[in-house]
Amino acid sequence: MLIGICFVIGSVCFFYEGSVQLLIRPLIRLHRFIYFKRLPDTDQEA
């Protein structure tokens, strides 16, 4: 019984940590996209 509980807790922790790691890259990409959108456009001539 105790082994089963430990297994379930470990599985939940593993999947939660894995899902966080899978979200990091898209969040960084989204942050960079928003950041560069907010920068002034330097290609236009004044």
C-alpha distance matrix in Angstrom:
0.0 3.8 5.4 5.2 6.5 8.8 9.9 10.9 12.6 14.4 15.5 17.0 18.7 20.0 21.4 22.9 24.6 25.8 27.3 29.0 30.6 31.7 33.4 35.3 37.9 39.0 39.2 41.5 43.6 44.0 44.9 47.6 49.0 49.4 50.9 53.4 54.4 55.3 57.6 61.3 62.6 64.9 66.2 68.6 72.0 73.2
3.8 0.0 3.8 5.4 5.1 6.2 8.6 10.0 10.7 12.2 14.2 15.6 16.6 18.2 20.1 21.2 22.5 24.1 25.8 27.2 28.6 30.2 31.9 33.4 36.2 37.5 37.5 39.5 41.9 42.4 43.1 45.6 47.3 47.7 48.9 51.5 52.7 53.5 55.6 59.3 60.8 62.9 64.4 66.8 70.2 71.3
5.4 3.8 0.0 3.8 5.5 5.1 6.1 8.7 10.0 10.4 12.1 14.3 15.3 16.1 18.2 19.9 20.9 22.1 24.1 25.7 26.8 28.2 30.2 31.8 34.3 35.8 36.1 38.0 40.1 40.9 41.8 44.1 45.8 46.5 47.7 50.1 51.4 52.4 54.4 58.1 59.4 61.4 62.7 65.3 68.7 70.0
5.2 5.4 3.8 0.0 3.8 5.4 5.0 6.3 8.7 9.8 10.5 12.4 14.3 15.2 16.5 18.3 19.9 20.9 22.4 24.4 25.7 26.8 28.7 30.6 33.1 34.2 34.6 36.8 38.8 39.3 40.4 42.9 44.2 44.9 46.4 48.8 49.8 50.9 53.1 56.8 58.0 60.2 61.4 63.9 67.3 68.6
6.5 5.1 5.5 3.8 0.0 3.8 5.4 5.2 6.2 8.5 9.9 10.7 12.4 14.1 15.5 16.6 18.3 19.9 21.2 22.7 24.4 25.7 27.2 29.1 31.8 32.9 32.9 35.2 37.4 37.7 38.6 41.2 42.7 43.1 44.5 47.1 48.0 48.9 51.2 54.9 56.3 58.5 60.0 62.3 65.7 66.8
8.8 6.2 5.1 5.4 3.8 0.0 3.8 5.5 5.2 6.0 8.5 10.0 10.6 12.0 14.2 15.3 16.4 18.0 19.9 21.1 22.5 24.1 25.9 27.3 30.0 31.5 31.5 33.4 35.8 36.4 37.1 39.6 41.3 41.8 42.9 45.5 46.7 47.6 49.6 53.4 54.8 56.8 58.3 60.8 64.2 65.3
9.9 8.6 6.1 5.0 5.4 3.8 0.0 3.8 5.5 5.1 6.1 8.6 9.9 10.3 12.2 14.1 15.3 16.2 18.1 19.9 21.0 22.2 24.3 26.0 28.4 29.8 30.2 32.2 34.2 35.0 36.0 38.3 39.9 40.7 42.0 44.3 45.5 46.7 48.7 52.4 53.5 55.6 56.9 59.4 62.8 64.2
10.9 10.0 8.7 6.3 5.2 5.5 3.8 0.0 3.8 5.4 5.1 6.2 8.6 9.8 10.6 12.2 14.2 15.2 16.4 18.4 20.0 20.9 22.6 24.6 27.2 28.2 28.5 30.8 32.8 33.2 34.3 36.8 38.1 38.7 40.2 42.7 43.6 44.7 47.0 50.6 51.9 54.1 55.4 57.8 61.2 62.5
12.6 10.7 10.0 8.7 6.2 5.2 5.5 3.8 0.0 3.8 5.5 5.2 6.2 8.6 10.1 10.6 12.2 14.1 15.4 16.6 18.5 20.0 21.3 23.0 25.9 27.0 26.9 29.0 31.4 31.7 32.5 35.1 36.7 37.1 38.3 41.0 42.0 42.9 45.0 48.8 50.2 52.4 53.9 56.3 59.7 60.7
14.4 12.2 10.4 9.8 8.5 6.0 5.1 5.4 3.8 0.0 3.8 5.5 5.1 6.0 8.6 9.8 10.5 12.0 14.1 15.4 16.5 18.2 20.0 21.4 24.0 25.6 25.7 27.6 29.9 30.7 31.4 33.7 35.5 36.2 37.3 39.7 41.0 42.0 44.0 47.7 49.0 51.0 52.4 55.0 58.3 59.6
15.5 14.2 12.1 10.5 9.9 8.5 6.1 5.1 5.5 3.8 0.0 3.8 5.5 5.0 6.1 8.4 9.9 10.4 12.1 14.2 15.3 16.3 18.3 20.2 22.6 23.8 24.3 26.4 28.3 29.0 30.2 32.5 33.9 34.8 36.2 38.4 39.6 40.8 42.9 46.5 47.6 49.8 50.9 53.5 56.9 58.3
17.0 15.6 14.3 12.4 10.7 10.0 8.6 6.2 5.2 5.5 3.8 0.0 3.8 5.5 5.3 6.0 8.5 9.8 10.5 12.2 14.2 15.2 16.5 18.6 21.3 22.2 22.3 24.7 26.7 27.0 28.1 30.7 32.0 32.5 34.0 36.5 37.4 38.5 40.8 44.4 45.7 48.0 49.3 51.6 55.1 56.3
18.7 16.6 15.3 14.3 12.4 10.6 9.9 8.6 6.2 5.1 5.5 3.8 0.0 3.8 5.6 5.1 6.0 8.4 9.9 10.6 12.3 14.2 15.5 16.8 19.8 21.2 21.0 22.9 25.3 25.9 26.5 29.0 30.7 31.3 32.4 34.9 36.2 37.1 39.1 42.8 44.2 46.3 47.8 50.3 53.6 54.8
20.0 18.2 16.1 15.2 14.1 12.0 10.3 9.8 8.6 6.0 5.0 5.5 3.8 0.0 3.8 5.5 5.3 6.0 8.5 10.0 10.6 12.2 14.4 15.7 18.1 19.8 20.2 21.9 24.0 25.1 26.0 28.1 29.8 30.8 31.9 34.1 35.5 36.7 38.5 42.2 43.4 45.3 46.6 49.2 52.6 54.0
21.4 20.1 18.2 16.5 15.5 14.2 12.2 10.6 10.1 8.6 6.1 5.3 5.6 3.8 0.0 3.8 5.5 5.0 6.0 8.5 9.8 10.3 12.3 14.4 16.7 17.7 18.3 20.5 22.3 23.0 24.3 26.6 27.8 28.8 30.3 32.5 33.5 34.9 37.0 40.6 41.6 43.8 44.9 47.4 50.9 52.3
22.9 21.2 19.9 18.3 16.6 15.3 14.1 12.2 10.6 9.8 8.4 6.0 5.1 5.5 3.8 0.0 3.8 5.4 5.2 6.3 8.7 9.9 10.7 12.7 15.6 16.5 16.4 18.7 20.9 21.2 22.1 24.7 26.1 26.7 28.1 30.5 31.6 32.6 34.8 38.5 39.7 42.0 43.4 45.7 49.2 50.3
24.6 22.5 20.9 19.9 18.3 16.4 15.3 14.2 12.2 10.5 9.9 8.5 6.0 5.3 5.5 3.8 0.0 3.8 5.5 5.2 6.3 8.7 10.0 10.9 13.9 15.5 15.4 17.1 19.5 20.4 21.0 23.3 25.1 25.9 26.9 29.2 30.7 31.7 33.5 37.2 38.5 40.5 42.0 44.5 47.9 49.1
25.8 24.1 22.1 20.9 19.9 18.0 16.2 15.2 14.1 12.0 10.4 9.8 8.4 6.0 5.0 5.4 3.8 0.0 3.8 5.4 5.1 6.2 8.7 10.1 12.2 13.9 14.7 16.3 18.2 19.4 20.5 22.4 24.0 25.3 26.5 28.4 29.8 31.3 33.1 36.7 37.6 39.6 40.7 43.4 46.8 48.3
27.3 25.8 24.1 22.4 21.2 19.9 18.1 16.4 15.4 14.1 12.1 10.5 9.9 8.5 6.0 5.2 5.5 3.8 0.0 3.8 5.4 5.0 6.3 8.9 11.1 11.8 12.4 14.8 16.4 17.0 18.4 20.7 21.9 22.9 24.5 26.6 27.6 29.0 31.1 34.7 35.7 37.9 39.0 41.4 44.9 46.3
29.0 27.2 25.7 24.4 22.7 21.1 19.9 18.4 16.6 15.4 14.2 12.2 10.6 10.0 8.5 6.3 5.2 5.4 3.8 0.0 3.8 5.4 5.2 6.4 9.6 10.7 10.4 12.5 14.8 15.3 16.1 18.5 20.1 20.8 22.0 24.4 25.7 26.8 28.7 32.4 33.7 35.8 37.3 39.7 43.1 44.3
30.6 28.6 26.8 25.7 24.4 22.5 21.0 20.0 18.5 16.5 15.3 14.2 12.3 10.6 9.8 8.7 6.3 5.1 5.4 3.8 0.0 3.8 5.4 5.3 7.6 9.9 10.3 11.4 13.6 15.1 15.9 17.6 19.5 20.8 21.7 23.6 25.3 26.7 28.2 31.9 32.9 34.7 36.0 38.7 42.0 43.5
31.7 30.2 28.2 26.8 25.7 24.1 22.2 20.9 20.0 18.2 16.3 15.2 14.2 12.2 10.3 9.9 8.7 6.2 5.0 5.4 3.8 0.0 3.8 5.7 6.6 7.8 9.4 11.1 12.3 13.6 15.3 16.9 18.1 19.7 21.2 22.8 24.1 25.9 27.6 31.2 31.8 33.9 34.8 37.4 40.9 42.5
33.4 31.9 30.2 28.7 27.2 25.9 24.3 22.6 21.3 20.0 18.3 16.5 15.5 14.4 12.3 10.7 10.0 8.7 6.3 5.2 5.4 3.8 0.0 3.8 5.7 5.7 6.2 8.8 10.2 10.8 12.3 14.5 15.6 16.7 18.3 20.3 21.3 22.9 24.9 28.4 29.4 31.6 32.8 35.2 38.7 40.0
35.3 33.4 31.8 30.6 29.1 27.3 26.0 24.6 23.0 21.4 20.2 18.6 16.8 15.7 14.4 12.7 10.9 10.1 8.9 6.4 5.3 5.7 3.8 0.0 3.8 5.7 5.2 6.2 8.7 10.0 10.5 12.4 14.3 15.5 16.4 18.4 20.0 21.4 22.9 26.6 27.7 29.6 31.0 33.6 37.0 38.3
37.9 36.2 34.3 33.1 31.8 30.0 28.4 27.2 25.9 24.0 22.6 21.3 19.8 18.1 16.7 15.6 13.9 12.2 11.1 9.6 7.6 6.6 5.7 3.8 0.0 3.8 5.4 5.2 6.2 8.6 9.9 10.7 12.4 14.4 15.3 16.6 18.4 20.3 21.5 25.0 25.7 27.5 28.5 31.3 34.7 36.3
39.0 37.5 35.8 34.2 32.9 31.5 29.8 28.2 27.0 25.6 23.8 22.2 21.2 19.8 17.7 16.5 15.5 13.9 11.8 10.7 9.9 7.8 5.7 5.7 3.8 0.0 3.8 5.4 5.0 6.1 8.5 9.9 10.4 12.3 14.1 15.4 16.4 18.5 20.3 23.6 24.2 26.4 27.3 29.8 33.3 34.9
39.2 37.5 36.1 34.6 32.9 31.5 30.2 28.5 26.9 25.7 24.3 22.3 21.0 20.2 18.3 16.4 15.4 14.7 12.4 10.4 10.3 9.4 6.2 5.2 5.4 3.8 0.0 3.8 5.4 5.1 6.1 8.6 9.8 10.6 12.1 14.2 15.3 16.7 18.7 22.3 23.4 25.7 27.1 29.4 32.8 34.0
41.5 39.5 38.0 36.8 35.2 33.4 32.2 30.8 29.0 27.6 26.4 24.7 22.9 21.9 20.5 18.7 17.1 16.3 14.8 12.5 11.4 11.1 8.8 6.2 5.2 5.4 3.8 0.0 3.8 5.4 5.1 6.2 8.6 10.0 10.4 12.2 14.2 15.5 16.8 20.5 21.5 23.4 25.0 27.5 30.8 32.1
43.6 41.9 40.1 38.8 37.4 35.8 34.2 32.8 31.4 29.9 28.3 26.7 25.3 24.0 22.3 20.9 19.5 18.2 16.4 14.8 13.6 12.3 10.2 8.7 6.2 5.0 5.4 3.8 0.0 3.8 5.5 5.2 6.2 8.7 9.9 10.7 12.3 14.5 15.8 19.1 19.6 21.6 22.7 25.2 28.7 30.3
44.0 42.4 40.9 39.3 37.7 36.4 35.0 33.2 31.7 30.7 29.0 27.0 25.9 25.1 23.0 21.2 20.4 19.4 17.0 15.3 15.1 13.6 10.8 10.0 8.6 6.1 5.1 5.4 3.8 0.0 3.8 5.5 5.1 6.2 8.5 10.0 10.6 12.5 14.7 18.0 18.8 21.4 22.6 24.7 28.2 29.4
44.9 43.1 41.8 40.4 38.6 37.1 36.0 34.3 32.5 31.4 30.2 28.1 26.5 26.0 24.3 22.1 21.0 20.5 18.4 16.1 15.9 15.3 12.3 10.5 9.9 8.5 6.1 5.1 5.5 3.8 0.0 3.8 5.5 5.3 6.0 8.6 9.9 10.8 12.7 16.4 17.8 20.2 22.0 24.0 27.3 28.3
47.6 45.6 44.1 42.9 41.2 39.6 38.3 36.8 35.1 33.7 32.5 30.7 29.0 28.1 26.6 24.7 23.3 22.4 20.7 18.5 17.6 16.9 14.5 12.4 10.7 9.9 8.6 6.2 5.2 5.5 3.8 0.0 3.8 5.5 5.0 6.1 8.4 9.9 10.8 14.4 15.3 17.3 18.9 21.4 24.6 25.9
49.0 47.3 45.8 44.2 42.7 41.3 39.9 38.1 36.7 35.5 33.9 32.0 30.7 29.8 27.8 26.1 25.1 24.0 21.9 20.1 19.5 18.1 15.6 14.3 12.4 10.4 9.8 8.6 6.2 5.1 5.5 3.8 0.0 3.8 5.5 5.4 6.1 8.8 10.3 13.4 13.8 16.4 17.5 19.6 23.1 24.5
49.4 47.7 46.5 44.9 43.1 41.8 40.7 38.7 37.1 36.2 34.8 32.5 31.3 30.8 28.8 26.7 25.9 25.3 22.9 20.8 20.8 19.7 16.7 15.5 14.4 12.3 10.6 10.0 8.7 6.2 5.3 5.5 3.8 0.0 3.8 5.6 5.1 6.4 9.0 12.2 13.6 16.5 18.2 19.7 23.1 23.9
50.9 48.9 47.7 46.4 44.5 42.9 42.0 40.2 38.3 37.3 36.2 34.0 32.4 31.9 30.3 28.1 26.9 26.5 24.5 22.0 21.7 21.2 18.3 16.4 15.3 14.1 12.1 10.4 9.9 8.5 6.0 5.0 5.5 3.8 0.0 3.8 5.4 5.3 6.7 10.4 12.3 14.6 16.9 18.7 21.8 22.5
53.4 51.5 50.1 48.8 47.1 45.5 44.3 42.7 41.0 39.7 38.4 36.5 34.9 34.1 32.5 30.5 29.2 28.4 26.6 24.4 23.6 22.8 20.3 18.4 16.6 15.4 14.2 12.2 10.7 10.0 8.6 6.1 5.4 5.6 3.8 0.0 3.8 5.4 5.2 8.4 9.3 11.6 13.4 15.5 18.8 19.9
54.4 52.7 51.4 49.8 48.0 46.7 45.5 43.6 42.0 41.0 39.6 37.4 36.2 35.5 33.5 31.6 30.7 29.8 27.6 25.7 25.3 24.1 21.3 20.0 18.4 16.4 15.3 14.2 12.3 10.6 9.9 8.4 6.1 5.1 5.4 3.8 0.0 3.8 5.6 7.9 8.7 11.9 13.4 14.7 18.1 19.0
55.3 53.5 52.4 50.9 48.9 47.6 46.7 44.7 42.9 42.0 40.8 38.5 37.1 36.7 34.9 32.6 31.7 31.3 29.0 26.8 26.7 25.9 22.9 21.4 20.3 18.5 16.7 15.5 14.5 12.5 10.8 9.9 8.8 6.4 5.3 5.4 3.8 0.0 3.8 6.4 8.9 11.9 14.3 15.2 18.1 18.3
57.6 55.6 54.4 53.1 51.2 49.6 48.7 47.0 45.0 44.0 42.9 40.8 39.1 38.5 37.0 34.8 33.5 33.1 31.1 28.7 28.2 27.6 24.9 22.9 21.5 20.3 18.7 16.8 15.8 14.7 12.7 10.8 10.3 9.0 6.7 5.2 5.6 3.8 0.0 3.8 6.4 8.7 11.6 12.8 15.5 15.9
61.3 59.3 58.1 56.8 54.9 53.4 52.4 50.6 48.8 47.7 46.5 44.4 42.8 42.2 40.6 38.5 37.2 36.7 34.7 32.4 31.9 31.2 28.4 26.6 25.0 23.6 22.3 20.5 19.1 18.0 16.4 14.4 13.4 12.2 10.4 8.4 7.9 6.4 3.8 0.0 3.8 6.1 9.1 9.6 12.1 12.1
62.6 60.8 59.4 58.0 56.3 54.8 53.5 51.9 50.2 49.0 47.6 45.7 44.2 43.4 41.6 39.7 38.5 37.6 35.7 33.7 32.9 31.8 29.4 27.7 25.7 24.2 23.4 21.5 19.6 18.8 17.8 15.3 13.8 13.6 12.3 9.3 8.7 8.9 6.4 3.8 0.0 3.8 5.7 6.5 9.6 10.7
64.9 62.9 61.4 60.2 58.5 56.8 55.6 54.1 52.4 51.0 49.8 48.0 46.3 45.3 43.8 42.0 40.5 39.6 37.9 35.8 34.7 33.9 31.6 29.6 27.5 26.4 25.7 23.4 21.6 21.4 20.2 17.3 16.4 16.5 14.6 11.6 11.9 11.9 8.7 6.1 3.8 0.0 3.8 5.6 7.7 9.3
66.2 64.4 62.7 61.4 60.0 58.3 56.9 55.4 53.9 52.4 50.9 49.3 47.8 46.6 44.9 43.4 42.0 40.7 39.0 37.3 36.0 34.8 32.8 31.0 28.5 27.3 27.1 25.0 22.7 22.6 22.0 18.9 17.5 18.2 16.9 13.4 13.4 14.3 11.6 9.1 5.7 3.8 0.0 3.8 6.5 9.4
68.6 66.8 65.3 63.9 62.3 60.8 59.4 57.8 56.3 55.0 53.5 51.6 50.3 49.2 47.4 45.7 44.5 43.4 41.4 39.7 38.7 37.4 35.2 33.6 31.3 29.8 29.4 27.5 25.2 24.7 24.0 21.4 19.6 19.7 18.7 15.5 14.7 15.2 12.8 9.6 6.5 5.6 3.8 0.0 3.8 6.4
72.0 70.2 68.7 67.3 65.7 64.2 62.8 61.2 59.7 58.3 56.9 55.1 53.6 52.6 50.9 49.2 47.9 46.8 44.9 43.1 42.0 40.9 38.7 37.0 34.7 33.3 32.8 30.8 28.7 28.2 27.3 24.6 23.1 23.1 21.8 18.8 18.1 18.1 15.5 12.1 9.6 7.7 6.5 3.8 0.0 3.8
73.2 71.3 70.0 68.6 66.8 65.3 64.2 62.5 60.7 59.6 58.3 56.3 54.8 54.0 52.3 50.3 49.1 48.3 46.3 44.3 43.5 42.5 40.0 38.3 36.3 34.9 34.0 32.1 30.3 29.4 28.3 25.9 24.5 23.9 22.5 19.9 19.0 18.3 15.9 12.1 10.7 9.3 9.4 6.4 3.8 0.0
